[in-house]
Amino acid sequence: MPVLPDDASLSDREAVLGQAIPFDRARWTSQLPDSTWWPDALDGCPQTGRWPRVDRRAVFGIARRADTAEGRRHLLVAALVWGNGTKVRSVRRSARIFQNSTRADLDARLYKALDVLREHGAVAAYRAFNNDQHSPYLGPAFFTKVLYFAGHDRAVGQHRPVILDSVVSRALRAAGAVEASWPDNGWTTAQYGHYVSMVHDYARARGVLPDQVEAALFSYGKRL
């Protein structure tokens, strides 16, 4: 069963790492618990037009410092910034994460879920974030981004973590890779595991990395 339709193309890894999203620093910092949650590395992002733009490569750089509580906070914020863009509604929706959990609770859940990633791999970490380590308003579309940046470039278990969101799901359904009832959000651990396995098998067959397949799915889903 194909993961990608015939008219979807795979970008090279450099193009994937360069996928850049505009962001409004002031809009984000006004929503964070305090200024220490903002990753200073984002202030070095190049500006194009009105907004600076953060790419995957920059977030991977932030993720490499996620071995401390502050580093994990910065990873979470950077993943949210990259995943949201400049829309006020999107930023405010993600800000509910900080408004509905204490700092200590977020720190503990991030630490435990990422520890599961290191010890047991992507699917177990998905289960952790989706169950015992769930934080209100931090759903799979965004915690899979956290997992992706924390673990994709480090060989973690059998499979590297891959982003799954509503756009990717739309592409999977259109390509016939999943059943028509496959949801836009709220995927079970088994569904995430199935998706990750499909992406890895497809990537291995074509000699690319899993995030190149995910990026192609996202691009295809955006066109639908």
Secondary structure in CASP SS format (residue, H / E / C, confidence):
PFRMAT SS
TARGET T0000
AUTHOR 0000-0000-0000
METHOD secondary structure of the structure
MODEL  1
M C 1.00
P C 1.00
V C 1.00
L C 1.00
P C 1.00
D C 1.00
D C 1.00
A C 1.00
S C 1.00
L C 1.00
S C 1.00
D C 1.00
R H 1.00
E H 1.00
A H 1.00
V H 1.00
L H 1.00
G C 1.00
Q C 1.00
A E 1.00
I E 1.00
P E 1.00
F C 1.00
D C 1.00
R H 1.00
A H 1.00
R H 1.00
W H 1.00
T H 1.00
S C 1.00
Q C 1.00
L C 1.00
P C 1.00
D C 1.00
S H 1.00
T H 1.00
W H 1.00
W C 1.00
P C 1.00
D H 1.00
A H 1.00
L H 1.00
D H 1.00
G H 1.00
C C 1.00
P C 1.00
Q E 1.00
T E 1.00
G C 1.00
R C 1.00
W E 1.00
P E 1.00
R E 1.00
V E 1.00
D E 1.00
R H 1.00
R H 1.00
A H 1.00
V H 1.00
F H 1.00
G H 1.00
I H 1.00
A H 1.00
R C 1.00
R C 1.00
A C 1.00
D C 1.00
T C 1.00
A H 1.00
E H 1.00
G H 1.00
R H 1.00
R H 1.00
H H 1.00
L H 1.00
L H 1.00
V H 1.00
A H 1.00
A H 1.00
L H 1.00
V H 1.00
W H 1.00
G H 1.00
N H 1.00
G C 1.00
T C 1.00
K C 1.00
V H 1.00
R H 1.00
S H 1.00
V H 1.00
R H 1.00
R H 1.00
S H 1.00
A H 1.00
R H 1.00
I H 1.00
F H 1.00
Q H 1.00
N C 1.00
S C 1.00
T C 1.00
R H 1.00
A H 1.00
D H 1.00
L H 1.00
D H 1.00
A H 1.00
R H 1.00
L H 1.00
Y H 1.00
K H 1.00
A H 1.00
L H 1.00
D H 1.00
V H 1.00
L H 1.00
R H 1.00
E H 1.00
H H 1.00
G C 1.00
A H 1.00
V H 1.00
A H 1.00
A H 1.00
Y H 1.00
R H 1.00
A H 1.00
F H 1.00
N H 1.00
N C 1.00
D C 1.00
Q C 1.00
H C 1.00
S C 1.00
P C 1.00
Y C 1.00
L C 1.00
G C 1.00
P H 1.00
A H 1.00
F H 1.00
F H 1.00
T H 1.00
K H 1.00
V H 1.00
L H 1.00
Y H 1.00
F H 1.00
A H 1.00
G H 1.00
H C 1.00
D C 1.00
R C 1.00
A C 1.00
V C 1.00
G C 1.00
Q C 1.00
H C 1.00
R C 1.00
P C 1.00
V C 1.00
I C 1.00
L C 1.00
D C 1.00
S H 1.00
V H 1.00
V H 1.00
S H 1.00
R H 1.00
A H 1.00
L H 1.00
R H 1.00
A H 1.00
A H 1.00
G C 1.00
A C 1.00
V C 1.00
E C 1.00
A C 1.00
S C 1.00
W C 1.00
P C 1.00
D C 1.00
N C 1.00
G C 1.00
W C 1.00
T C 1.00
T H 1.00
A H 1.00
Q H 1.00
Y H 1.00
G H 1.00
H H 1.00
Y H 1.00
V H 1.00
S H 1.00
M H 1.00
V H 1.00
H H 1.00
D H 1.00
Y H 1.00
A H 1.00
R H 1.00
A H 1.00
R H 1.00
G C 1.00
V C 1.00
L C 1.00
P H 1.00
D H 1.00
Q H 1.00
V H 1.00
E H 1.00
A H 1.00
A H 1.00
L H 1.00
F H 1.00
S H 1.00
Y H 1.00
G H 1.00
K H 1.00
R H 1.00
L C 1.00
END
